Amino acid sequence: QKEVEQDPGPLSVPEGAIVSLNCTYSNSAFQYFMWYRQYSRKGPELLMYTYSSGNKEDGRFTAQVDKSSKYISLFIRDSQPSDSATYLCAMKMTTDSWGKLQFGAGTQVVVTP
Amino acid sequence: DAGVTQSPTHLIKTRGQQVTLRCSPKSGHDTVSWYQQALGQGPQFIFQYYEEEERQRGNFPDRFSGHQFPNYSSELNVNALLLGDSALYLCASSSGGGSYEQYFGPGTRLTVT
């Protein structure tokens, strides 16, 4: 079993819809949670990061962490065709003194005009 | 403000050969991490360099080695290339060694034939 699980999709939504993405994890030592966006054949771009539980909002993006369920989510409101990309969740353990991030496999999102 | 840069963009090598990839971190960052991303997968942590030393290593064989220079730039070396080493190699920069806030470069796509 992988430590970080993410549905690969693809997830297809019409323009203007809400995109809902999620990851589950198995190790409760994960305390730092990140979402990256990766366009085809490009490097990942850091979208948002959160520590421990709770919600964080940045423009059209909302990240949620539910540590009791070991479940994190990313919501994209008013989706645009330019949001079409692969979204990667990443996590880091507090027990880890250095910077190893563990990633999910990524979910491909397609926003159709 | 220059972001993370990597060179070369693409590389084709033959099985058994050796390759060197290069990375310059974002201005103000002193830590470099390397990741391998196979097609359709999330990035996998190779190792991290801070203060010119390898601080943490993922589950990769000794064929993978690296170096960090006094100006914080870094190299990734892979010896005795295997077909399975074909992937996108990503460099991420951060500040202070243990940060979860990592910024990725565009990657080097390595093809081993």
Interface residues (C-beta under 8 A of the other chain):
Chain A: V4 Q6 P8 Y32 M34 Y36 R41 K42 G43 P44 E45 L46 Y49 L88 A90 K92 D96 S97 W98 G99 K100 L101 Q102 F103 G104 A105 G106
Chain B: V4 Q6 T31 S33 Y35 G40 Q41 G42 P43 Q44 F45 Q48 Y50 R55 Q56 G58 L88 L90 A92 S94 G97 G98 S99 Y100 E101 Q102 Y103 F104 G105 P106 G107 R109
